[in-house]
Amino acid sequence: MAPVTDILMYHSVSGVGGATATPPAVFAMQMRALAETGLPVLDMDQWLAARESGQLPPHSVVITFDDGFQDFADAAWAEMSRHGFRPVVYLPTGYVGRAEGWKGIGKPPRALMGWDSISALADEGVLFGSHTISHADLTSLDDSRLEIELAQAKSELEQRLARAIHHFAPPYGLADHRVRAQIARHYRSSVSTRLAQVGAGDDPFDLPRLEMFYFHDEARWRDHLAGRGWAYLARRKLMRAVKAAAVKPWAGL
């Protein structure tokens, strides 16, 4: 049987509500349930190396966070480090140390971590990736502006953290063929917001993820981890497709 990977997608671990916020108690439950399964939880570097060498386990998990909100440092990291989990956090460099200011922001706007916190977390084992400079819809940019968003964000992260930056997440999950080709010039992987598990044939620059807002119920989350969640995942994918046909693609992400 071909290996599968669950790439978990989080934004905020807080009680502010909305689809991009996971309450701390729910997050703790999700991490505890994941730890109890004994499934391999790989960081993105480890996962990519295992994939490229053909040594992925039958079922593995990668944990990702978009945006780098302050509550990652305040609430999420302690819970993950308790279980030995090492996530990747995708940062929009132009908003580091500021409040979110893009389409679909929280109310009130949430604070992002500053560079001092990010550097300290990197030293503790957190991986960081790029989420562009300005959190723009990359499909709306010309080639010149797209190159700036990809290359300058990577360069600043590498200079500030003194380590290579290999991983990317396009804002709102929006990346067409042109954008993905440009991403591949600078990074080794890119995730999407497409709802699915990662299979052996998935494009490393269009990796699907599981939006963890859908797994706030403990029984449902444990069923998924045990391989019994296919019907629920299929229903969620259908509902997302219906919604996507009716609203702007960035809504709620």
WOWORA-V595140 format. One record per residue. D_FIRST is the distance of its C-alpha to the first C-alpha in Angstrom with 2 decimals. Layout:
D_FIRST / D_FIRST
This chain:
0.00 / 3.81 / 6.45 / 9.06 / 12.73 / 15.69 / 18.80 / 21.66 / 24.83 / 28.21 / 31.74 / 34.39 / 34.38 / 37.64 / 39.39 / 40.67 / 38.63 / 36.78 / 33.21 / 33.08 / 34.35 / 32.60 / 35.19 / 35.20 / 34.76 / 31.67 / 30.24 / 31.01 / 29.22 / 26.06 / 26.11 / 26.96 / 24.18 / 21.66 / 23.23 / 23.14 / 19.36 / 19.11 / 16.30 / 16.87 / 19.30 / 19.70 / 22.60 / 22.16 / 23.36 / 20.85 / 17.92 / 19.12 / 19.77 / 16.32 / 14.83 / 17.50 / 16.98 / 13.21 / 13.15 / 11.70 / 10.62 / 7.52 / 10.20 / 13.55 / 16.80 / 19.60 / 23.03 / 25.34 / 28.92 / 30.92 / 34.69 / 35.53 / 37.67 / 39.99 / 38.32 / 35.33 / 37.77 / 39.63 / 36.88 / 33.25 / 33.28 / 34.85 / 32.22 / 29.30 / 31.10 / 31.70 / 27.99 / 27.59 / 25.72 / 26.56 / 26.38 / 27.36 / 30.39 / 31.27 / 35.07 / 37.49 / 40.07 / 43.05 / 42.67 / 42.19 / 44.87 / 45.72 / 44.80 / 42.26 / 44.06 / 41.69 / 40.89 / 39.48 / 40.80 / 41.25 / 44.64 / 46.21 / 44.46 / 42.43 / 43.24 / 40.97 / 40.98 / 43.50 / 43.03 / 44.29 / 41.66 / 38.89 / 40.08 / 40.25 / 36.73 / 35.45 / 37.25 / 35.51 / 32.01 / 31.28 / 29.82 / 31.61 / 30.76 / 32.82 / 33.41 / 36.27 / 39.95 / 41.07 / 37.99 / 38.73 / 36.89 / 35.96 / 35.79 / 39.50 / 40.62 / 42.01 / 40.59 / 43.21 / 42.65 / 38.87 / 39.24 / 41.48 / 39.08 / 36.19 / 38.15 / 40.79 / 38.48 / 36.41 / 39.66 / 41.19 / 38.21 / 38.13 / 41.88 / 42.07 / 39.15 / 39.66 / 36.01 / 33.73 / 32.11 / 28.78 / 27.32 / 28.55 / 28.48 / 30.59 / 32.94 / 32.09 / 28.77 / 30.80 / 29.88 / 30.15 / 29.42 / 32.74 / 32.18 / 28.67 / 30.07 / 32.81 / 30.55 / 28.63 / 31.99 / 32.39 / 29.10 / 25.63 / 23.76 / 24.75 / 23.46 / 24.34 / 25.09 / 22.63 / 20.95 / 17.15 / 14.23 / 13.51 / 10.66 / 10.18 / 13.03 / 15.45 / 18.92 / 19.84 / 23.17 / 22.02 / 19.50 / 19.31 / 20.31 / 20.88 / 24.63 / 25.44 / 28.47 / 26.21 / 25.27 / 28.76 / 28.35 / 27.02 / 25.52 / 23.63 / 22.35 / 21.28 / 19.51 / 17.52 / 16.66 / 15.61 / 13.22 / 16.06 / 17.50 / 16.14 / 19.51 / 21.56 / 19.76 / 20.20 / 23.86 / 24.45 / 23.15 / 25.50 / 28.36 / 27.94 / 28.06 / 31.24 / 32.77 / 32.04 / 33.99 / 36.95 / 37.31 / 37.36 / 33.96 / 35.07 / 36.23 / 35.00 / 32.79
